[in-house]
Amino acid sequence: MMESEKKVQLLRTPVEHIDITQFNVISLVEAMGHMAYTARDLARAAEIFDRMIADPDCAIILCLAGSLVSAGLKKIFVEMVRCRMVDAIVATGANLVDQDFFEGLGFRHYMAEAVLKTGAHDAELRNLGIDRIYDTLIDEEQLRICDETVRRIADELTPRAYSSREFLVAMGRFLDQSEQPVRDSIVLEAYRNEVPLFCPAFSDCSAGFGLVAHRAGRGNSPVVSIDSAKDFDELTRLKIHCRETGLLMIGGGVPKNFAQDVVVAADVLGMEVPMHKYAVQVTVADVRDGGLSGSTLVEASSWGKVDTVFEQMVFAEATLAVPLIAAYAWHKGAWRNRAPRRLSRFLKDM
């Protein structure tokens, strides 16, 4: 079999994104609340998220870490933006650029089941230009197109330091102006609904490759750069502006720490703001190594970041827990009476 044929064979079954609007899990989740262990934790987390949405004074920050879009969760997050279930998003570059923006360009992630059936190994995948994310595959040639698109966007901007939010607005505008229809996209939907996106480690993904190419192409001329301190300042200003906030954190890492730390940052600026009133985290990280991803929300309270009345850890893998938590809140329907905050307007006017 020729290499081109082998590549086509391996990249033949796309990952399909789950649609929470198609199944009502309210009865299931409420029944889980009368069980024990993770089932009960998940049910309480779903109830807390629904409570956040129903609270008219609460601004909701969604944090995304791990490989979530490639796993089939993208449509959930897009629906949350559309339905005013989230007011700001803090995410890794992998989720927003390598995966979401990548799919916005018309590309897909693929199930790696064919790898097992054909006996292909990672060395062979490398030779075929296929990258593997656990049991998911992605075309390296298409990723390079994504890198190049980021470079083009940077080339067209006025050279200066941008927050990642500002650069992601430019990426959303690019998709919005695309001649070809764009599949569901977090970057695009956030742009259209004026939901600010933050990516504190923006260069740690295809965006980084694109920006490196942009800098190299400019030589000694002024360049576009990403100012992570500006990111932190902007999200802190949002906390000061909104005051009452809730966190829905999928995974941990930088997005979790970034969003929690704005309470402390506000204090550094001399502004007294309340701790995050609500907090839910879905993670598989262990608490015992002292790392942030697995640290409990009760521990965060010792830093003055998270209140402990409405907090819940769910130690479960995201593809199992997130559809249940999000679908429960969507079908409860509190979002229907929730006004859009359009926080990007506030930041634009700063």
N, C-alpha and C positions, 0 to 999 in steps of 0.2 A: 504494500500500500504506500502511495506517495505521501510525503509529509503534509502537503496541503490537504489531501483527503483525510488523513489522520486527524488533523486539526479541526476540520469541519465536523468529523464524527464526534470528537470530544466536546465541542462547543455546540451541541445540538438541542439541549434541554434547558431552557432558561428558568431561572428562579422566578416564581410568581409571587407578587406581593399580596399579603392577606388583606381582606377588606372587612373591617369590623362592622360596617353598616349592614352586612348580610346575615349576621347571626346575633341573636339576643341572649346574653349570658347572665342577665340579672339573677334569675332563679338559681343558676349553677353557683355563681359567686356567693350569693347569700347563704346557700346551703353549705358551702365550704367554710363559712364563718362559724358554723356549729361543729366543725371538725377540730383537728389539732395540728400542731407543727406548722409547716409552711402554708398549708391550705388556709388556716385561720389568719396567718400573717398577711397572705395575699388578699383575703377578703377585707381585712381592715385597711390595707393600703388602698384598695379600690374605693372604699367608703371615704377615706381621707381625700383622695384625689377628687371625688365627686363633691366633697364639701368645699374644697378650694374653688372649684368652678362656680358653685352656688354662692360663694362669698363675694358680694359686690365690691368690697374694698380690697380684694386680694389680687395682686399681679402674679401670674404664674410663669416661672422660669423652668424650661425643659432642658435637661442636661443629657447629652448623648455621647457615650464612650463605648469602645469596642466596635466590632464590625457588624453593624445593625442593618444598614441599607442593603448590603450584599446578601443578608440572611432572609430578606423578604418582609421587613418591617416598614419600609419607606412609606407605603400608602397610609399607614396608621398615623405617622407624624404629619403627613400632608393634610390628612383629614382633621387633625387637631388644630392645625393652623387655620384651615378654612372655616372651622366651626368655633373659632374664638375660645378654644380650650387651652391656649398657650399664648403668652404675651411677649416672650423673648426666648431665644434658644442659645445655649452654649454647647458647642460640639467639637469633636476632633476634626482635623482636616480630612481624615480618611472618610468619615461619614458624609461630609458636605461636598468634598471635591472629588476624591478618587471614586466615590460610589454614587452619590446623588447627582452632582453636576455631570459626571460621566454618563449616567443614564439619561440625563436631560439632553445630552448630545445625540441620543438615539442608540446608545450601546446597551448591552445587557450583561448580567452575571449569569453564570451557568452552573447547573448541578454537576457535581463531580462523580456521579454514579457511573458514568461511562468509563471513567478512569479505572475503576475497580474491575469492570467487565472486560476491558481490553488489556489489562495488566500494565498500563502505562505507569511509569515512575516519575518522580520529580525531576530527575536529570533529563528524561525525555521531554517532559513538559517545558523545561527551560529551552531545549533545542527547538521546540515547536513555537516558542514565543507565547507560552501560556503561563500565567501566574496562578498560584493556588492560595485560597483563603480557607483553610481547613477542608470542608467538603464542597467548596465553591470555586469556580474557575473564572478567570477574566483574561481577555485578549490583550497582551502587552502592546501590540501595535495600536490598538484603540486607546490604551492609556497614554501613549505618546501623543496621540492627537489631542487628548485632554490637556496634556502638558503644554502643547503648542498653542492651544486655545487660550489658556491662562496667560501665556506670554503675549499673545496678540492683544488681550484685554489690557494688560499692563502697559504695552506700547502705546495704546491710545489714550491713556490717562495723563493728566498733567503731572510731571515728576514732582513728588513730595512724599512725605510720610503719611500713610493712611492707617487708620485702625482696620482690623480685619473686617469689622462690620461695614465700613465704607467700601472696601474692595469687594465684599460679597454682594453689596448693592449693585455694583458694576456687573458682576457675574449674573445676578438675577435679571438685570436689564438686558444683558446679552441674550439670555434665553427668551425673554419676553419679546424681543425683536427678531427672533429666529424665523426664517421663512418656512421651516418644517414644523409641524405640530410637535409640541413637547409633551412627553409622557409626564405623569405625576412627578413633581419635583419639589423638594423642600425649599431649595434656594429660590426657585421661581415663585412658589406660593407665598413665601415670606416676603419677597419683593413686592408682590401685588397687594398683600395685606398689611404692609408696613410693619412687619414683625422683625425686630432687629436680630441678626445672627452674629454670634461672636465665636471666633475660633482662636483661642489664645496661643496655640502652637501651630499657626497657619502654615508655616513653611515645612512642617513635618508631613508632607503628602505631595501629590502631583502639583499643587500650587507652588511648592518650594522649587521643584524642577523648572516650572515655568518662569518663576521670578529670577532664578539663577540665569536662565537663558536671556531674560530681559536685561539683566545687569551686564552680562557679557556682551550683548549686542550694542549697548550704549557706550561702551568704552569709558572715556573720562567724562561723558556728559551726565547731567543730572538723571537720577533714576527714581522709580517708584519703590518704596520700601514699606514694610509693615511695622507699626509701632505698638508693641504689646502693652506698654504702659498706658497708651491712649485707650486701648481696649479696656483695661482695668478701670481707668478713670470713667469711661462712658458707662460701664455697667454699674459702677458705684453711684454715679449720678442718677441712674435709673432707680436704684434702691432708695436713695434720698428722696427722689421725686414721688415714687409710689408708696414708700414706707411699708405697708403691709404686703408681704410676699409669701409665696409657697414654692417649694422645689419638688419637681418630679425628676429623679435622677436615674438614668439607665446606665449601669456601669459606674465607674468611679473616675480615677485619674484626674487629669487637669481640669476638665469641665466641672467636676464636683467641687474641687478645691476653689476654683475661680469663683463659682457662684456663691459658695458659702462665705468666702473671705470678704465679700463686699460689705458685710456688717462691720467687720473690723476696720476696713479701709475708710468707711464713713466716719468712724470714731477718730481715726488718724487725721481726717480733714476737719475735725472739730464739730462734726454733726452727730447728734444722738439719734439713732434709728432703732426700731425694735428688731429683735432677732427674727429670723424667718419663722413665721407663725406655723406653717405646715411644711412637712418634709417627708418624702417617700423615696427610698432607694431600692432598686433591684440590682443585685450583684451576686456573683459567685466567689468573690474574693474572700480570703480568710482574714479574720481579725487578729490573728496571733503574731503576724510579722510586723505589726505596727504601721503598716502602710495605709495610706489614706483611702484606697479603694474599698477596703474592707472595714475601715473604722466605723463604729456605730454612730448613729445620729445623736445618741445620748452623750457620747464622748464629745461631739461637736458642741454640745451645750456648754461644756467646761470652758470653751474658747469664746463663748458669747455669740455663737453663730446661729444655732437652731434651738427653738423652744421645744419643750418635751411633752406638751399636751397632745399635739397631733403629729406624731412622728412614727414611722414604721419602716423597719428594714425587712426586705423580702430576699432571702438567700435562695435565689432560683435563677435559672438560665433565662435570658431575656426573651427568646422566641417562644417560651412557654408562658411566662408571666405577663409580658406587656400586652398581648392581644386581649387577655382577660381583664386586666385593669382598665385599659383604654376603652374596650367595648362596653364594660359595665357603665363607665361614666358617660359614654356617648348615648347609650340607650336610656339612661336615667333622664337625659335631656336638659339638664340645668343650663347647658351652653346656649340653648335657644333664647333665653332671656338675658344673655350676657352681652354687653356692649363691647365693640372692639376698642382697644386702647390705642392702637396705632402708635406705638412708642418710638418708631423711627422718626416720626415728626418732631418729637421732643428733642431727640439727639441732633437732628438736622438743624434745629433752631438754637442750639447751644452756642 
